[in-house]
Every structure is written in structure tokens, then in C-alpha cells.
Amino acid sequence: MRFLGITIPDNKRLEIGLTALYGVGYSRAHKILDEAKIDYSTKPKDVSVENENAIRKAIEKFKLEGDLRREVSGNIKRLKDIGSYRGTRHSKGLPVRGQNSRTNSRTRRGNVRKTMGTGRRKLEKT
């Protein structure tokens, strides 16, 4: 089963499989399945053609995958262009939402740890 060019895993429940789409999380997957009137625990391999078309129709109402990625990157580009604080944080690769960056923020800055020390060597006992 494919939606928007993404293959939904056949062995997982539909509510989990739909989260493979960018922009679909757990709650949005539930909304889509409620609108299509399909049980959450149904496996994608057991879905009929009519139900698949109902899911497709429900998915079309949301902005997902390529369109959503384009919108998000456009928003970030706009922040960078106007020179806002958030835009400069995005361009420097630092946390955007006010987190502490002295000790944490490893995912944004990369995992290059620099060990801090006193700067002098340990004395050896002889």
C-alpha cells in the first residue's frame, strides 16, 4: 500500500504505519482512520480497495510530505532572510527555542566533546 509515494509497512497496524508519512503522527493517523471509518488495528494487507480510496481521500485534506517540507523550509528561509534571532540560530546550527547551549544541545551542535581540564599534567609518583 502506497500513499504520496511512501510505502506503508504491511506488517504494522494502520495507525502506526501511517506515521511513516511526513506530517502524520499518532493523533493525525487516528483522525484519518476515523474519517475513513476503519479500525485502528487493521493491517495494511487486509485493507480493501474502497477503504484504501477512503484513506487516500482523507489524506488529501492535509498538507503532507513534499508540500509540508517546502513550507517548513520556506518558513526557516524567511526567518534567516529577515535576520531574526531565530533565523540566525538556524543558520549557526544552534538551538532555536531558548535552550541552554553551554553544556547540552548535542544534537544541534554535533557530538564533538571537548574535555575541559586544569591545563596541567598530573604529577607522577616515583
SEFI-846741 format. One line per 3 residues: number of its first residue (from 0); for each residue y, x, z of C-alpha. Coordinates in steps of 0.2 Angstrom, whole numbers. Example, Ala and Ser with C-alpha at 12.3 -4.5 7.8 and 13.67 -1.06 7.14 Angstrom:
residues 2
0> -22/62/39; -5/68/36
END
This chain:
residues 126
0> 0/0/0; 17/7/-5; 35/2/-1
3> 50/11/-8; 39/25/-15; 31/28/3
6> 13/26/6; 9/16/22; -6/24/31
9> -21/12/28; -30/16/45; -15/11/56
12> -9/-6/62; 5/-13/51; 18/-12/65
15> 15/7/66; 13/10/48; 29/3/43
18> 38/15/53; 34/28/40; 49/21/31
21> 66/30/35; 76/17/44; 62/7/50
24> 57/9/69; 46/-1/80; 58/-16/83
27> 63/-17/64; 45/-17/59; 42/-32/71
30> 57/-41/63; 50/-38/46; 32/-44/50
33> 39/-59/60; 49/-64/44; 34/-62/33
36> 23/-71/46; 10/-58/48; 1/-52/63
39> 6/-35/70; -12/-29/72; -16/-32/54
42> -22/-16/45; -13/-12/28; -30/-13/19
45> -33/-31/24; -16/-37/18; -17/-50/3
48> -5/-48/-12; 5/-63/-6; 8/-56/11
51> 12/-39/3; 25/-48/-8; 32/-56/8
54> 34/-39/17; 42/-32/1; 55/-47/1
57> 59/-44/20; 61/-26/17; 74/-28/3
60> 86/-36/15; 88/-20/25; 96/-3/19
63> 82/9/20; 76/26/13; 87/34/-1
66> 102/22/2; 102/24/20; 101/43/19
69> 115/43/7; 126/33/18; 122/44/33
72> 126/60/24; 142/52/17; 147/47/34
75> 145/65/40; 154/72/25; 168/61/29
78> 169/67/46; 169/85/40; 182/82/27
81> 195/74/39; 192/88/51; 187/78/66
84> 180/86/81; 163/78/77; 164/84/59
87> 167/102/65; 152/101/77; 141/95/62
90> 147/110/51; 144/123/65; 127/116/69
93> 131/112/87; 128/96/97; 139/82/92
96> 139/70/106; 146/80/120; 130/88/127
99> 131/105/136; 128/119/124; 128/134/136
102> 110/133/141; 102/119/131; 104/112/113
105> 90/122/107; 85/110/93; 103/111/86
108> 106/130/88; 88/136/84; 76/144/96
111> 84/161/97; 84/165/115; 94/180/121
114> 88/186/138; 103/189/150; 102/204/162
117> 112/215/173; 113/228/159; 105/242/168
120> 87/248/169; 75/246/183; 73/262/194
123> 55/269/193; 47/274/210; 39/291/209
END
